[in-house]
Amino acid sequence: MFKIKVERIVKRPIEDVFEAISDHGSYAKFPSVGIAHLLNEGDEEKNGKGALRTVETGAFKVWERITAFERPVHMQYLIEQAKPIKMDHYKGIIDLKDLGDGTTHVTWVSEGKMCVPLIGSFFDKKMNKQGTAVFHSMLKSIESR
C-alpha cells in the first residue's frame, strides 16, 4: 500500500493555489505533469464535484473523479483507473488553509495500492517516492508563478 502525504506552505494566496490545483487546464504548466484532459465536467463547476479527468505523467496515466469540491479550501478525488499498472485508490484529499499573510498551507494525501502480483509492494514504494516528488514539484511550481 502507498501512503503519500505532502504538507507545504505555498507563498501564494489560497484562491490562486486552489485554482491551480483544481483546474485541469493548468496542469500543462507543471513540469512534473505531462497532459491533463477533462472528460466530463462537474455537476456545478467545470472542474468541480463529479468531473472526470485524465492526468498523464510519462507513461503513467490515471483517470481521476472529483468526489468533493469546496472552493477554495477542500477537494477530494479518487483514481478510477490507471495504466499501464492497475491501482486501487482509496483516498485523495487536498486541504488548503489561508494563513492570512498571502500564503497557503497545503496538505495533500493520496493512498492506495498498486495491483501487481508478487511485486506490488515494489511499485507501492515507487509510487510513494514519485507521488511525493510530483506533489512537491506542483506546489513549488505554483509558488513560482
VENGIKA-V495564 format. One record per pair of residues at least 12 apart in sequence whose C-alpha atoms are under 10 Angstrom apart, sorted by the first residue. I is the first residue (numbers start at 1). GAP is how many residues later the second one is. D is the distance in whole Angstrom. If there is no record, write none. Layout:
i & gap & d
I & GAP & D
I & GAP & D
This chain:
i & gap & d
1 & 86 & 10
1 & 87 & 9
1 & 88 & 10
1 & 89 & 10
1 & 110 & 7
1 & 111 & 6
1 & 112 & 4
1 & 113 & 7
1 & 114 & 9
1 & 119 & 8
1 & 120 & 7
1 & 121 & 10
1 & 122 & 9
1 & 123 & 6
1 & 124 & 8
1 & 126 & 9
1 & 127 & 9
2 & 87 & 9
2 & 108 & 8
2 & 109 & 6
2 & 110 & 5
2 & 111 & 6
2 & 112 & 8
2 & 119 & 8
2 & 121 & 9
2 & 122 & 5
2 & 123 & 7
2 & 124 & 9
2 & 125 & 7
2 & 126 & 6
2 & 127 & 9
2 & 129 & 9
3 & 87 & 10
3 & 88 & 9
3 & 106 & 7
3 & 107 & 6
3 & 108 & 5
3 & 109 & 7
3 & 110 & 9
3 & 121 & 9
3 & 122 & 9
3 & 124 & 9
3 & 125 & 6
3 & 126 & 10
3 & 128 & 9
3 & 129 & 9
4 & 87 & 10
4 & 88 & 9
4 & 104 & 8
4 & 105 & 6
4 & 106 & 5
4 & 107 & 6
4 & 108 & 9
4 & 123 & 8
4 & 124 & 6
4 & 125 & 8
4 & 126 & 10
4 & 127 & 7
4 & 128 & 6
4 & 129 & 10
4 & 131 & 9
5 & 87 & 10
5 & 88 & 10
5 & 89 & 10
5 & 102 & 7
5 & 103 & 6
5 & 104 & 4
5 & 105 & 7
5 & 106 & 9
5 & 123 & 9
5 & 126 & 9
5 & 127 & 7
5 & 130 & 9
6 & 88 & 10
6 & 100 & 8
6 & 101 & 6
6 & 102 & 5
6 & 103 & 7
6 & 104 & 9
6 & 125 & 9
6 & 126 & 6
6 & 127 & 9
6 & 128 & 10
6 & 129 & 7
6 & 130 & 7
6 & 133 & 10
7 & 87 & 10
7 & 88 & 10
7 & 89 & 10
7 & 98 & 7
7 & 99 & 6
7 & 100 & 5
7 & 101 & 6
7 & 102 & 9
7 & 125 & 10
7 & 128 & 9
7 & 129 & 8
7 & 132 & 10
8 & 88 & 10
8 & 96 & 8
8 & 97 & 6
8 & 98 & 5
8 & 99 & 7
8 & 100 & 9
8 & 127 & 10
8 & 128 & 8
8 & 131 & 8
8 & 132 & 9
9 & 87 & 10
9 & 88 & 9
9 & 89 & 10
9 & 90 & 9
9 & 94 & 7
9 & 95 & 6
9 & 96 & 4
9 & 97 & 6
9 & 98 & 9
9 & 130 & 9
9 & 131 & 9
9 & 134 & 9
10 & 86 & 10
10 & 88 & 10
10 & 89 & 10
10 & 92 & 9
10 & 93 & 6
10 & 94 & 5
10 & 95 & 6
10 & 96 & 7
10 & 129 & 7
10 & 130 & 7
10 & 131 & 10
10 & 132 & 8
10 & 133 & 6
10 & 134 & 9
11 & 88 & 10
11 & 90 & 9
11 & 91 & 7
11 & 92 & 4
11 & 93 & 6
11 & 94 & 9
11 & 128 & 10
11 & 129 & 9
11 & 131 & 9
11 & 132 & 6
11 & 133 & 9
12 & 86 & 10
12 & 89 & 9
12 & 90 & 6
12 & 91 & 5
12 & 92 & 6
12 & 93 & 10
12 & 127 & 10
12 & 130 & 8
12 & 131 & 6
12 & 132 & 9
12 & 133 & 9
13 & 84 & 10
13 & 85 & 7
13 & 86 & 9
13 & 87 & 9
13 & 88 & 8
13 & 89 & 5
13 & 90 & 5
13 & 91 & 6
13 & 92 & 10
13 & 130 & 9
14 & 57 & 10
14 & 58 & 7
14 & 59 & 8
14 & 82 & 7
14 & 83 & 7
14 & 84 & 6
14 & 85 & 9
14 & 86 & 9
14 & 88 & 7
14 & 89 & 7
14 & 90 & 5
14 & 91 & 8
14 & 92 & 9
15 & 56 & 8
15 & 57 & 6
15 & 58 & 9
15 & 81 & 9
15 & 83 & 9
15 & 87 & 10
15 & 89 & 9
16 & 56 & 9
16 & 88 & 9
16 & 126 & 8
16 & 127 & 9
16 & 129 & 10
17 & 55 & 8
17 & 56 & 10
17 & 79 & 8
17 & 86 & 9
17 & 87 & 7
17 & 88 & 10
17 & 89 & 9
17 & 122 & 8
17 & 125 & 7
17 & 126 & 8
18 & 52 & 10
18 & 53 & 7
18 & 54 & 5
18 & 55 & 7
18 & 56 & 8
18 & 57 & 9
18 & 76 & 9
18 & 77 & 9
18 & 78 & 8
18 & 86 & 9
18 & 88 & 9
18 & 124 & 10
19 & 28 & 10
19 & 52 & 9
19 & 53 & 8
19 & 123 & 10
20 & 118 & 9
20 & 119 & 9
20 & 121 & 10
20 & 122 & 7
21 & 54 & 9
21 & 73 & 9
21 & 117 & 8
21 & 118 & 8
21 & 121 & 9
22 & 24 & 10
22 & 25 & 6
22 & 26 & 8
22 & 44 & 9
22 & 47 & 9
22 & 49 & 9
22 & 50 & 9
22 & 52 & 10
22 & 53 & 8
22 & 54 & 10
22 & 72 & 10
23 & 13 & 9
23 & 15 & 9
23 & 23 & 9
23 & 24 & 6
23 & 25 & 9
24 & 12 & 6
24 & 13 & 7
24 & 14 & 7
24 & 22 & 10
24 & 23 & 7
24 & 28 & 10
24 & 29 & 7
24 & 30 & 9
24 & 31 & 8
25 & 12 & 7
25 & 13 & 8
25 & 22 & 9
26 & 116 & 10
27 & 28 & 8
27 & 29 & 10
27 & 111 & 9
28 & 27 & 10
28 & 28 & 10
29 & 109 & 9
29 & 112 & 8
29 & 113 & 9
29 & 116 & 10
30 & 104 & 9
30 & 107 & 8
30 & 108 & 6
30 & 109 & 9
30 & 110 & 9
30 & 111 & 6
30 & 112 & 8
31 & 26 & 10
31 & 103 & 9
31 & 106 & 8
31 & 107 & 8
31 & 110 & 8
32 & 24 & 10
32 & 25 & 7
32 & 26 & 9
32 & 98 & 10
32 & 101 & 8
32 & 102 & 6
32 & 103 & 9
32 & 104 & 9
32 & 105 & 6
32 & 106 & 7
32 & 109 & 9
33 & 22 & 7
33 & 23 & 6
33 & 24 & 5
33 & 25 & 8
33 & 101 & 8
33 & 102 & 10
33 & 104 & 9
33 & 105 & 8
34 & 21 & 7
34 & 22 & 5
34 & 23 & 5
34 & 24 & 7
34 & 25 & 9
34 & 26 & 10
34 & 27 & 10
35 & 19 & 8
35 & 20 & 6
35 & 21 & 5
35 & 22 & 7
35 & 23 & 9
35 & 26 & 9
36 & 17 & 7
36 & 18 & 5
36 & 19 & 4
36 & 20 & 6
36 & 21 & 9
36 & 25 & 9
36 & 26 & 9
36 & 27 & 10
37 & 15 & 9
37 & 16 & 5
37 & 17 & 5
37 & 18 & 7
37 & 19 & 9
37 & 26 & 9
38 & 13 & 7
38 & 14 & 6
38 & 15 & 4
38 & 16 & 7
38 & 17 & 9
38 & 25 & 10
38 & 26 & 10
39 & 12 & 8
39 & 13 & 5
39 & 14 & 5
39 & 15 & 7
39 & 24 & 9
39 & 25 & 10
39 & 26 & 10
40 & 12 & 5
40 & 13 & 7
40 & 25 & 9
41 & 12 & 9
41 & 25 & 10
42 & 23 & 9
42 & 24 & 8
42 & 25 & 9
42 & 27 & 10
44 & 25 & 10
45 & 24 & 9
47 & 18 & 10
47 & 19 & 8
47 & 22 & 9
48 & 17 & 9
48 & 18 & 6
48 & 19 & 8
48 & 20 & 7
48 & 21 & 6
48 & 22 & 8
48 & 23 & 9
48 & 27 & 8
48 & 28 & 10
49 & 16 & 8
49 & 17 & 5
49 & 18 & 5
49 & 19 & 5
49 & 20 & 5
49 & 21 & 9
49 & 26 & 8
49 & 27 & 8
49 & 28 & 9
50 & 14 & 10
50 & 15 & 6
50 & 16 & 5
50 & 17 & 6
50 & 18 & 8
50 & 19 & 9
50 & 27 & 9
51 & 13 & 8
51 & 14 & 6
51 & 15 & 5
51 & 16 & 8
51 & 17 & 10
51 & 18 & 10
51 & 26 & 9
52 & 12 & 6
52 & 13 & 5
52 & 14 & 6
52 & 15 & 9
52 & 25 & 9
52 & 26 & 10
52 & 27 & 10
52 & 28 & 9
53 & 12 & 7
53 & 13 & 8
53 & 26 & 10
54 & 25 & 9
54 & 27 & 9
54 & 28 & 9
55 & 27 & 10
56 & 26 & 10
56 & 27 & 10
57 & 77 & 9
59 & 24 & 8
59 & 25 & 7
60 & 22 & 7
60 & 23 & 6
60 & 24 & 6
60 & 25 & 8
61 & 20 & 8
61 & 21 & 6
61 & 22 & 5
61 & 23 & 7
61 & 24 & 9
62 & 16 & 10
62 & 17 & 6
62 & 18 & 8
62 & 19 & 6
62 & 20 & 4
62 & 21 & 7
62 & 22 & 9
62 & 23 & 10
62 & 24 & 9
62 & 25 & 9
63 & 14 & 10
63 & 15 & 8
63 & 16 & 6
63 & 17 & 6
63 & 18 & 5
63 & 19 & 6
63 & 20 & 9
64 & 12 & 10
64 & 13 & 6
64 & 14 & 6
64 & 15 & 4
64 & 16 & 6
64 & 17 & 8
64 & 18 & 9
64 & 25 & 10
64 & 28 & 9
65 & 12 & 5
65 & 13 & 5
65 & 14 & 6
65 & 15 & 7
65 & 16 & 10
65 & 27 & 10
66 & 12 & 7
66 & 13 & 9
66 & 26 & 9
66 & 27 & 10
67 & 25 & 9
67 & 26 & 10
68 & 24 & 10
68 & 25 & 9
68 & 26 & 10
69 & 25 & 10
70 & 25 & 10
71 & 25 & 10
72 & 23 & 9
72 & 24 & 7
72 & 25 & 9
72 & 26 & 9
73 & 21 & 8
73 & 22 & 6
73 & 23 & 5
73 & 24 & 6
73 & 25 & 8
73 & 31 & 10
73 & 33 & 9
74 & 19 & 8
74 & 20 & 6
74 & 21 & 5
74 & 22 & 6
74 & 23 & 9
74 & 32 & 10
74 & 33 & 10
75 & 17 & 8
75 & 18 & 6
75 & 19 & 5
75 & 20 & 7
75 & 21 & 9
75 & 33 & 10
76 & 15 & 8
76 & 16 & 5
76 & 17 & 4
76 & 18 & 6
76 & 19 & 9
76 & 32 & 10
76 & 33 & 9
76 & 34 & 10
77 & 12 & 9
77 & 13 & 9
77 & 14 & 7
77 & 15 & 5
77 & 16 & 7
77 & 17 & 9
77 & 33 & 9
78 & 12 & 7
78 & 13 & 6
78 & 14 & 6
78 & 15 & 9
78 & 32 & 9
78 & 33 & 10
78 & 34 & 10
79 & 12 & 8
79 & 13 & 8
79 & 31 & 10
79 & 33 & 9
82 & 32 & 9
85 & 29 & 7
85 & 30 & 7
85 & 31 & 7
85 & 35 & 10
85 & 38 & 9
86 & 27 & 9
86 & 28 & 6
86 & 29 & 5
86 & 30 & 7
87 & 25 & 7
87 & 26 & 6
87 & 27 & 4
87 & 28 & 5
87 & 29 & 9
87 & 33 & 10
87 & 37 & 10
88 & 23 & 9
88 & 24 & 5
88 & 25 & 5
88 & 26 & 6
88 & 27 & 7
89 & 21 & 8
89 & 22 & 6
89 & 23 & 4
89 & 24 & 6
89 & 25 & 8
90 & 20 & 8
90 & 21 & 6
90 & 22 & 5
90 & 23 & 8
91 & 18 & 7
91 & 19 & 5
91 & 20 & 5
91 & 21 & 7
92 & 16 & 8
92 & 17 & 6
92 & 18 & 4
92 & 19 & 7
92 & 20 & 9
93 & 14 & 8
93 & 15 & 6
93 & 16 & 5
93 & 17 & 7
93 & 18 & 9
94 & 12 & 7
94 & 13 & 6
94 & 14 & 4
94 & 15 & 6
94 & 16 & 9
95 & 12 & 5
95 & 13 & 7
95 & 14 & 9
96 & 12 & 9
103 & 40 & 9
104 & 39 & 10
106 & 33 & 8
108 & 24 & 9
108 & 27 & 8
108 & 28 & 9
108 & 31 & 10
109 & 22 & 10
109 & 23 & 9
109 & 26 & 9
110 & 18 & 9
110 & 21 & 8
110 & 22 & 9
110 & 25 & 10
111 & 13 & 10
111 & 16 & 10
111 & 17 & 9
112 & 12 & 8
112 & 15 & 9
112 & 16 & 10
113 & 12 & 10
113 & 14 & 9
114 & 12 & 10
114 & 13 & 8
